[in-house]
Protein backbone atom coordinates (compact mmCIF):
# COMPACT_ATOMS: atom_id res chain seq x y z
CA UNK A 1 0.00 0.00 0.00
CA UNK A 2 2.86 2.37 0.83
CA UNK A 3 4.44 1.77 -2.60
CA UNK A 4 1.14 2.61 -4.32
CA UNK A 5 0.86 5.93 -2.42
CA UNK A 6 4.48 6.86 -3.22
CA UNK A 7 4.05 5.94 -6.90
CA UNK A 8 0.85 8.02 -7.11
CA UNK A 9 2.61 10.99 -5.50
CA UNK A 10 5.54 10.74 -7.93
CA UNK A 11 3.19 10.60 -10.93
CA UNK A 12 1.16 13.55 -9.61
CA UNK A 13 4.27 15.69 -9.04
CA UNK A 14 5.63 14.83 -12.48
CA UNK A 15 2.33 15.73 -14.13
CA UNK A 16 2.13 18.99 -12.13
CA UNK A 17 5.61 20.09 -13.21
CA UNK A 18 4.86 19.23 -16.83
CA UNK A 19 1.61 21.22 -16.60
CA UNK A 20 3.53 24.19 -15.18
CA UNK A 21 6.07 24.07 -18.00
CA UNK A 22 3.37 24.03 -20.65
CA UNK A 23 1.69 27.10 -19.20
CA UNK A 24 -1.60 25.43 -18.34
CA UNK A 25 -4.97 26.14 -19.87
CA UNK A 26 -6.37 29.63 -19.81
CA UNK A 27 -10.02 30.48 -19.73
CA UNK A 28 -11.03 32.79 -22.61
CA UNK A 29 -12.89 35.32 -20.43
CA UNK A 30 -10.23 35.94 -17.75
CA UNK A 31 -7.84 38.12 -19.74
CA UNK A 32 -7.62 41.80 -18.85
CA UNK A 33 -7.98 44.26 -21.71
CA UNK A 34 -4.59 45.29 -23.01
CA UNK A 35 -3.72 48.95 -22.78
CA UNK A 36 -1.97 50.52 -25.76
CA UNK A 37 1.17 51.89 -24.12
CA UNK A 38 3.16 52.36 -27.33
CA UNK A 39 4.16 55.95 -28.05
CA UNK A 40 2.83 57.37 -31.28
CA UNK A 41 5.47 57.90 -33.95
CA UNK A 42 5.53 61.36 -35.49
CA UNK A 43 6.62 60.93 -39.12
CA UNK A 44 7.70 64.56 -39.57
CA UNK A 45 9.89 64.49 -36.47
CA UNK A 46 11.39 61.17 -37.54
CA UNK A 47 12.33 62.46 -40.99
CA UNK A 48 13.70 65.70 -39.52
CA UNK A 49 15.88 63.71 -37.14
CA UNK A 50 17.21 61.60 -40.03
CA UNK A 51 18.14 64.75 -41.94
CA UNK A 52 20.13 66.08 -38.95
CA UNK A 53 22.46 63.06 -38.99
CA UNK A 54 25.73 64.25 -40.54
CA UNK A 55 27.26 62.39 -43.48
CA UNK A 56 30.50 60.59 -42.59
CA UNK A 57 33.71 62.07 -43.99
CA UNK A 58 35.36 58.68 -44.42
CA UNK A 59 33.77 55.41 -45.39
CA UNK A 60 33.62 53.08 -42.39
CA UNK A 61 35.53 49.82 -42.87
CA UNK A 62 34.57 47.17 -40.31
CA UNK A 63 37.32 44.83 -41.57
CA UNK A 64 40.15 47.32 -41.16
CA UNK A 65 41.62 45.45 -38.19
CA UNK A 66 41.45 42.06 -39.91
CA UNK A 67 43.45 42.87 -43.01
CA UNK A 68 46.66 44.85 -43.45
CA UNK A 69 46.43 48.50 -44.26
CA UNK A 70 46.81 49.58 -47.85
CA UNK A 71 50.41 50.20 -48.87
CA UNK A 72 51.34 53.79 -49.59
CA UNK A 73 50.87 54.57 -53.25
CA UNK A 74 54.06 55.54 -55.03
CA UNK A 75 53.86 58.74 -57.05
CA UNK A 76 54.73 58.30 -60.71
GUPAVO-47593 format. One line per field, with one value per residue (C-alpha): residue in one letter; x, y, z; chain. Coordinates in pm, 1 decimal. Last residue first. Layout:
N
residu = (A;...) .
px = (X;...) .
py = (Y;...) .
pz = (Z;...) .
chaine = (A;...) .
This chain:
76
residu = (X;X;X;X;X;X;X;X;X;X;X;X;X;X;X;X;X;X;X;X;X;X;X;X;X;X;X;X;X;X;X;X;X;X;X;X;X;X;X;X;X;X;X;X;X;X;X;X;X;X;X;X;X;X;X;X;X;X;X;X;X;X;X;X;X;X;X;X;X;X;X;X;X;X;X;X) .
px = (5472.6;5386.3;5405.8;5087.1;5133.8;5040.9;4681.2;4642.6;4666.0;4344.8;4145.2;4162.3;4015.3;3732.3;3456.5;3553.1;3362.2;3376.9;3535.9;3370.9;3050.3;2725.8;2573.2;2246.4;2012.7;1813.8;1721.4;1587.9;1369.5;1233.0;1139.2;988.9;770.0;662.3;553.1;546.9;283.3;416.3;315.7;117.1;-197.4;-371.8;-458.8;-798.3;-762.2;-784.4;-1023.5;-1289.1;-1102.8;-1001.7;-637.2;-497.1;-159.9;168.5;337.1;607.1;353.2;161.2;486.0;560.6;213.2;233.4;562.8;427.1;115.9;319.4;553.9;261.2;84.7;404.9;447.5;86.4;114.0;443.5;286.3;0.0) .
py = (5829.7;5873.8;5554.5;5457.4;5378.8;5020.1;4957.6;4849.8;4484.9;4286.7;4205.9;4544.7;4732.1;4482.6;4717.0;4982.4;5307.5;5541.3;5868.1;6207.2;6058.7;6238.8;6424.7;6306.0;6607.8;6474.6;6160.0;6370.6;6570.3;6246.3;6116.6;6449.2;6456.0;6093.4;6136.1;5790.4;5737.5;5595.1;5235.8;5189.1;5052.2;4895.5;4528.5;4426.3;4179.7;3812.3;3594.4;3532.4;3278.6;3047.6;2963.2;2614.1;2543.1;2709.7;2402.8;2407.3;2419.4;2121.6;1923.4;2008.7;1898.5;1573.0;1482.7;1568.8;1354.9;1060.1;1074.4;1099.1;802.3;594.2;686.4;593.4;261.3;177.0;236.7;0.0) .
pz = (-6071.2;-5705.4;-5502.5;-5325.0;-4958.7;-4887.5;-4785.1;-4425.7;-4345.2;-4301.3;-3991.5;-3818.7;-4116.0;-4157.2;-4031.2;-4286.5;-4238.9;-4538.6;-4442.4;-4398.6;-4259.2;-4347.9;-4054.4;-3898.9;-3894.5;-4193.8;-4002.9;-3713.7;-3952.4;-4099.4;-3754.3;-3646.8;-3957.0;-3911.9;-3549.0;-3395.0;-3127.7;-2804.5;-2732.9;-2412.4;-2576.3;-2278.4;-2301.0;-2171.2;-1885.3;-1973.7;-1775.3;-2042.8;-2260.9;-1972.5;-1980.8;-1987.1;-1834.3;-1919.9;-2064.9;-1800.1;-1517.8;-1660.4;-1682.9;-1321.0;-1212.8;-1412.6;-1248.3;-904.2;-960.9;-1093.2;-793.0;-549.9;-710.5;-690.1;-322.2;-242.2;-431.7;-259.9;83.4;0.0) .
chaine = (A;A;A;A;A;A;A;A;A;A;A;A;A;A;A;A;A;A;A;A;A;A;A;A;A;A;A;A;A;A;A;A;A;A;A;A;A;A;A;A;A;A;A;A;A;A;A;A;A;A;A;A;A;A;A;A;A;A;A;A;A;A;A;A;A;A;A;A;A;A;A;A;A;A;A;A) .
